[in-house]
Amino acid sequence: MKLYTLFFMLMGLSFISSGQVTFIAVSIPANTPPDEQLYIAGNFNNWEPGNPDFVMHKNAQGKWEITLAFQPEGTTIQFKFNRGSWATVEKGANGEEISNRNFTYGNGETINVTILNWAGGGTNPSTAAANVSIMDESFFMPQLNRYRRIRIYYPPDYEISGKHYPVLYMHDGQNLFDNKTSYAGEWEVDETLNQLFEQGYEVPIVVGIDNGGIYRLEEYTPWINPAYGGGRGALYLQFIVETLKPHIDAGFRTLPDRENTGIMGSSLGGLISHFGSLQYPEVFGKAGVFSPSYWFSDSVWTFTANAPFGYAMRIYQMCGSAEGSNTDANMLRMSDSLIASGLPEPNIRNVVIQGGQHNEALWREQFRAAFLWLFHGETSSLNEHETGGWMLYPNPVGEQVFIQHPEGIFPCTIVVFNQSGKIVRELVPNTTGIYNMSMLSSGHYMVAIHSGNKTIHLKFVKQ
């Protein structure tokens, strides 16, 4: 009898400490095709749309529903609904981007949801700038025996300058320039670079490579994951290096050397950018690695440990603290691994945005800072040890300055002094780290950051 009692007590504890959730789509868009399935994708399945293990089914009332497996109580998931691909992900009422949905597990719940619209079903117009175009709707990838759309961003003065330009290769091309083609909101790469150009910065040609939909996971992963598959990332990188880059260099006025060639992406695109920069250091001198999926395979650690750093390399890593999957911890671990493998510590920058989630909104907000650090080398002349991890860039400063700490916002005050020691600005810390300096005259300045019992000083030049 005591054994039975103990058994049921343990079972009761199990149910108390974990739960499941059922989502019921009580309302879906009127234009939903009747013959299509609905799916859920989130951080619990590597954001894989159309995964048959996460297909929804109609209940007795004819409503789409799905029950997710038990998770420990307090576990928070992020997710969106889709019709089998990111091209048909849910959107806002007018086709606008919406944030990831969130749910925190309790002791078993049923949640009614309303899906307002689908990608492609709204009225949102194209937001691509005039200097963005489609290079090729169907560019052949011989290494993978398939075709891909390639997008090009031209610097605003490309047609009139006669100059040659650096090149930045970016993944998930659908999401870089145009809200109409993005499945989760665009990065606004074109708007950001056009604004920087107006502020006097040299900007690169950007080559946006569309992802292959169902092929995205396999192309962006160099190794196989037992649960998710993948493993054709090396062929995808060969395509970029051996086929696409020679075509770009032959057809456009580029600076083809490694010092002027970068690679950038997010999530699995961050993973493949990390891999590409170390696999082809003679090709890529810069890598923007956003929200990297280092969790996908432990092979990434062995690969990094064996990477030879015979070339100067700049790597900018960034993620949000609320992404899950230990993204921030793995990112900082990767920084240590890169430094141990020979990458000079000043050549890597790690930024963790407090509260940042795994989405385009985060990557859009952080693109500018990453670009400036990678392509203009603009940072404080003081090293990170001397500044307590605080970063100031660009330097010299134009209209705006970024003042950030890799671990986010601290309780602090930020004061700007001129050469005479007079306070000219008092800044209120914010989540973006962006501060307006347009009112300052040209000259030398010092920033004093007071946090606790410490004061950090950063110097900069205002253009």
C-alpha positions in Angstrom: 0.0 0.0 0.0 2.8 2.4 0.8 4.4 1.7 -2.6 1.2 2.6 -4.3 0.9 5.7 -2.3 4.5 6.7 -3.1 3.8 6.0 -6.8 0.8 8.3 -7.0 2.6 11.0 -5.0 5.4 11.0 -7.5 2.9 11.0 -10.4 1.2 14.0 -8.8 4.5 15.8 -8.5 5.2 15.1 -12.1 1.9 16.7 -13.2 2.4 19.6 -10.9 5.9 20.4 -12.3 5.0 20.1 -16.0 2.1 20.8 -18.3 0.9 20.9 -21.8 -0.9 23.4 -23.9 -3.5 23.2 -26.6 -3.8 26.1 -29.1 -7.1 26.5 -30.9 -7.4 28.9 -33.9 -10.9 30.2 -33.2 -10.6 32.6 -36.2 -8.5 32.5 -39.3 -8.3 34.7 -42.4 -11.2 34.3 -44.8 -8.8 33.8 -47.7 -7.2 30.7 -46.1 -7.2 28.1 -48.9 -9.5 25.2 -47.8 -7.1 22.5 -49.0 -4.0 23.8 -47.0 -2.8 22.6 -43.6 -1.9 24.9 -40.8 1.3 24.5 -38.7 3.0 26.0 -35.7 6.7 26.8 -35.7 8.8 28.2 -32.8 11.9 27.9 -30.8 10.8 24.4 -29.8 11.3 23.0 -33.3 14.1 25.3 -34.6 11.5 27.6 -36.2 10.8 25.0 -39.0 7.6 25.8 -40.8 5.7 22.9 -42.4 7.2 20.4 -40.0 4.8 17.4 -40.1 5.3 16.8 -36.4 3.7 20.2 -35.7 0.7 20.2 -38.1 -2.6 21.4 -36.7 -5.8 19.3 -37.0 -9.4 20.3 -37.1 -11.4 19.5 -34.0 -15.1 18.5 -33.7 -16.1 22.1 -34.1 -14.1 22.5 -37.3 -11.4 24.7 -35.6 -7.7 24.1 -36.2 -5.9 23.1 -33.0 -2.7 21.5 -31.8 -1.5 20.2 -28.5 2.2 20.7 -27.7 4.1 18.2 -25.6 4.7 18.5 -21.9 7.2 21.1 -20.8 8.4 22.0 -17.3 6.1 24.6 -15.6 7.5 28.1 -16.2 9.0 27.2 -19.6 8.4 30.1 -22.1 8.1 29.4 -25.8 8.0 31.7 -28.8 6.0 30.8 -31.9 4.0 31.7 -35.0 1.5 30.0 -37.1 2.0 29.3 -40.8 0.6 27.4 -43.8 3.7 25.3 -44.5 6.4 27.9 -45.2 7.6 31.3 -44.1 6.1 32.7 -47.3 2.7 32.0 -45.7 3.5 33.0 -42.1 0.8 34.8 -40.1 0.8 38.6 -40.3 -1.1 41.6 -38.9 -4.5 42.7 -40.2 -2.9 44.8 -43.0 -0.1 42.4 -43.8 2.3 44.0 -41.4 4.9 42.2 -39.3 3.8 41.0 -35.9 6.0 40.0 -33.0 6.5 36.4 -32.0 3.8 34.9 -29.9 4.8 33.9 -26.4 3.4 31.4 -23.9 4.6 30.3 -20.5 3.7 26.7 -19.5 1.5 26.2 -16.4 -0.5 23.2 -15.3 -2.2 22.4 -18.6 -4.1 25.1 -20.5 -6.2 25.7 -23.6 -5.5 28.9 -25.5 -7.8 30.4 -28.1 -5.9 32.4 -30.8 -7.0 34.6 -33.7 -4.9 34.6 -36.9 -5.5 38.0 -38.6 -3.8 37.5 -42.0 -1.2 35.5 -44.0 1.9 36.7 -45.7 1.0 37.5 -49.3 -2.6 38.1 -48.3 -2.2 41.7 -47.0 -1.9 45.1 -48.7 1.6 46.0 -47.6 3.4 47.7 -50.5 7.1 47.1 -51.4 9.5 49.0 -49.1 12.6 48.3 -51.1 14.7 51.4 -52.0 15.2 52.4 -55.6 18.8 51.2 -55.5 17.8 47.6 -54.7 17.2 45.2 -57.6 16.9 41.6 -58.5 20.2 40.5 -60.1 18.8 37.1 -61.2 15.5 35.4 -60.5 16.9 32.0 -61.0 20.7 31.9 -60.5 22.1 28.4 -60.9 23.8 26.8 -57.9 25.9 24.0 -59.5 27.1 22.7 -56.2 23.6 22.0 -55.1 21.9 21.6 -58.5 19.2 24.1 -57.8 18.4 27.8 -58.5 18.1 30.8 -56.3 17.0 34.4 -56.5 19.8 36.9 -55.9 19.2 40.5 -54.8 21.6 43.4 -55.1 21.9 46.7 -53.1 23.9 49.3 -54.9 25.5 52.2 -53.1 23.6 55.4 -53.9 26.5 56.8 -56.0 27.3 53.6 -57.8 26.1 54.8 -61.2 28.0 58.0 -61.2 31.2 57.5 -59.2 33.2 55.0 -61.2 34.5 53.7 -57.8 35.0 50.2 -56.7 33.2 49.0 -53.5 33.4 46.5 -50.7 30.9 43.6 -50.8 28.7 42.2 -48.0 27.2 38.8 -48.7 24.0 38.2 -46.7 21.6 35.2 -46.3 17.8 35.2 -46.1 17.7 37.7 -48.9 13.9 37.9 -48.7 14.1 39.6 -45.4 16.8 42.2 -46.0 15.3 45.0 -48.1 11.5 44.6 -48.6 8.7 44.1 -46.2 6.6 42.7 -49.0 8.8 39.7 -49.5 9.9 39.2 -45.9 8.1 36.6 -43.8 8.8 38.2 -40.4 9.7 41.8 -41.1 12.7 43.2 -43.0 16.1 44.3 -41.8 15.9 47.7 -43.6 19.5 47.1 -44.8 18.8 49.5 -47.7 17.3 52.3 -45.6 20.1 52.0 -43.0 22.9 52.1 -45.6 21.3 54.9 -47.5 21.1 56.9 -44.3 24.8 56.2 -43.5 25.7 57.3 -47.0 24.0 60.6 -46.5 26.0 61.0 -43.3 29.2 60.7 -45.2 30.0 57.0 -44.8 31.2 54.7 -47.6 28.8 51.8 -48.0 29.2 48.5 -49.7 27.4 46.5 -52.4 25.2 44.0 -50.6 24.4 40.7 -52.2 21.3 39.2 -50.7 20.9 35.4 -51.3 17.3 34.2 -50.9 16.9 31.2 -48.7 15.7 28.1 -50.4 12.5 27.6 -48.3 12.5 23.8 -47.5 16.3 23.8 -48.2 17.1 26.5 -45.8 18.0 24.3 -42.9 20.3 22.0 -44.9 22.0 24.8 -46.7 22.7 26.8 -43.5 24.1 23.9 -41.5 27.6 22.4 -42.1 26.9 19.4 -40.0 24.0 16.9 -39.5 21.8 17.2 -36.4 20.2 13.8 -35.5 16.8 15.4 -34.9 16.7 18.0 -37.7 19.0 16.7 -40.4 20.9 19.3 -42.4 24.6 19.2 -43.3 25.0 20.7 -46.8 26.3 24.0 -45.6 29.8 23.4 -47.0 28.3 23.1 -50.5 26.3 26.3 -50.0 29.5 28.1 -49.0 31.3 26.6 -52.1 28.5 28.1 -54.2 29.1 31.6 -52.7 32.9 31.4 -52.9 33.4 29.5 -56.2 30.3 30.6 -58.3 28.5 33.6 -56.9 31.5 35.8 -55.8 33.4 35.4 -59.1 30.2 36.4 -61.0 29.7 39.5 -58.8 33.4 40.5 -59.1 33.3 40.1 -62.8 30.0 42.0 -63.3 30.2 44.8 -60.8 32.8 47.3 -59.6 33.9 45.5 -56.5 37.0 45.5 -54.2 37.4 41.7 -54.3 40.1 41.3 -51.6 39.3 39.7 -48.3 39.7 43.0 -46.4 36.7 44.3 -48.3 34.5 41.2 -48.3 32.1 40.3 -45.5 29.5 37.7 -44.7 26.5 38.1 -42.4 23.4 36.3 -41.3 21.1 35.5 -38.3 20.1 32.3 -36.6 21.1 29.4 -38.8 22.4 32.2 -41.1 24.6 33.3 -38.2 25.9 29.7 -37.9 26.8 29.5 -41.6 28.4 32.9 -41.5 30.6 31.8 -38.7 31.5 28.6 -40.6 32.1 30.5 -43.8 34.5 33.1 -42.2 36.6 30.3 -40.7 36.4 27.9 -43.6 37.4 30.6 -46.1 39.5 33.2 -44.2 41.3 34.0 -47.5 37.9 35.2 -48.9 36.1 36.8 -46.0 37.7 39.3 -43.7 34.6 40.2 -41.7 31.7 38.2 -40.3 28.4 39.5 -38.8 27.0 36.6 -36.7 23.6 37.4 -35.3 21.7 35.1 -32.9 23.9 32.2 -34.0 22.5 28.6 -33.7 25.6 27.2 -32.2 23.4 24.6 -30.4 22.7 22.8 -33.7 25.8 20.7 -33.6 28.7 20.2 -31.1 30.9 19.9 -34.2 31.0 23.7 -34.2 33.3 23.7 -31.2 35.8 21.2 -32.6 35.7 23.1 -35.9 36.4 26.4 -34.2 39.2 25.0 -32.0 41.0 23.8 -35.1 40.6 27.0 -37.1 43.9 28.6 -38.1 44.0 32.4 -37.8 46.6 33.2 -40.3 44.6 36.2 -41.5 43.3 39.3 -39.8 39.6 38.7 -39.1 36.9 40.8 -37.5 33.8 39.0 -36.1 30.8 40.8 -34.6 28.5 38.5 -32.5 25.2 39.7 -31.3 22.1 38.2 -29.7 19.3 39.0 -27.3 19.1 37.8 -23.7 15.5 36.4 -24.2 16.1 34.2 -27.2 16.3 30.9 -25.4 18.4 27.8 -26.4 21.2 29.3 -24.4 22.0 31.6 -27.3 23.7 34.2 -25.2 25.8 31.8 -23.2 26.9 29.9 -26.3 27.8 33.1 -28.0 30.1 34.2 -25.2 31.5 30.6 -25.1 32.3 30.9 -28.8 34.1 34.2 -28.2 36.3 32.4 -25.7 36.9 29.6 -28.2 37.8 31.9 -31.0 40.3 33.8 -28.8 41.8 30.5 -27.6 42.2 29.5 -31.2 44.2 32.6 -32.0 41.7 35.4 -32.9 43.1 38.6 -31.3 40.6 39.7 -28.6 40.2 43.2 -30.0 39.0 41.6 -33.3 35.8 40.2 -31.8 32.9 42.1 -30.5 30.1 40.5 -28.4 26.9 42.3 -27.8 23.9 40.9 -25.8 20.8 43.0 -26.0 18.8 42.8 -22.8 15.3 41.5 -23.5 16.1 41.0 -27.2 14.2 38.2 -28.9 15.0 35.9 -31.8 13.4 38.0 -34.6 14.0 40.4 -37.4 13.2 43.4 -35.2 16.3 42.7 -33.1 18.5 42.1 -36.2 17.2 45.3 -37.9 17.9 47.4 -34.8 21.5 46.1 -34.5 22.5 46.0 -38.2 23.9 49.5 -38.2 26.2 49.1 -35.3 27.5 45.8 -36.6 28.2 47.3 -40.1 30.0 50.3 -38.7 32.3 48.1 -36.5 33.0 45.6 -39.2 33.5 47.9 -42.2 34.8 51.1 -40.7 36.6 49.6 -37.7 35.1 52.3 -35.6 35.4 51.7 -32.0 37.1 53.4 -29.0 40.9 53.4 -29.1 40.8 52.0 -25.5 40.7 48.2 -25.2 37.8 46.4 -23.5 39.7 45.6 -20.4 40.4 49.3 -19.8 36.8 50.2 -20.4 35.1 47.6 -18.3 33.5 46.2 -21.5 31.9 49.5 -22.5 32.0 50.2 -26.3 31.8 53.5 -28.1 31.5 53.6 -31.9 31.9 54.9 -34.5 34.9 57.0 -33.7 35.1 59.7 -35.2 31.4 60.3 -34.4 28.9 61.7 -37.0 25.3 62.4 -36.2 24.9 59.5 -33.8 27.1 57.5 -31.4 26.6 54.0 -30.0 27.5 53.5 -26.3 26.9 50.0 -25.3 27.9 47.3 -22.8 27.9 43.6 -24.1 25.7 42.6 -21.2 23.1 45.3 -21.7 22.0 48.3 -19.6 23.4 48.9 -16.2 22.2 51.5 -13.6 24.5 54.3 -14.6 24.8 57.9 -15.6 26.5 59.0 -18.9 27.9 62.4 -19.2 29.8 64.0 -22.1 32.5 66.6 -21.5 34.3 68.9 -24.0 38.0 69.6 -23.9 37.5 72.3 -21.3 35.9 69.9 -18.9 32.5 71.4 -19.3 29.4 69.1 -19.4 27.8 69.4 -22.8 25.4 66.4 -22.7 23.8 64.2 -20.1 22.5 61.0 -21.6 19.7 58.7 -20.4 20.7 55.0 -20.9 18.4 53.2 -23.3 18.1 49.7 -24.8 19.4 50.7 -28.3 22.6 52.4 -27.1 22.1 55.1 -29.8 22.6 58.7 -28.8 22.2 61.9 -30.8 25.4 63.9 -31.1 24.4 66.2 -34.0 24.3 69.3 -31.8 28.0 68.9 -30.9 30.6 71.0 -32.6 33.6 69.3 -34.2 36.4 68.5 -31.7 37.5 66.1 -29.0 35.2 64.9 -26.2 35.2 62.5 -23.3 32.3 60.3 -22.0 32.2 59.5 -18.3 30.1 56.5 -17.4 29.4 56.3 -13.7 28.2 52.9 -12.5 28.3 51.9 -8.8 31.7 52.9 -7.4 33.3 52.9 -10.8 33.8 55.5 -13.5 34.7 54.6 -17.1 36.1 57.2 -19.5 35.8 56.9 -23.3 37.3 59.4 -25.7 35.9 60.3 -29.1 36.3 62.8 -31.9 33.2 64.6 -33.3 33.4 65.2 -37.1 
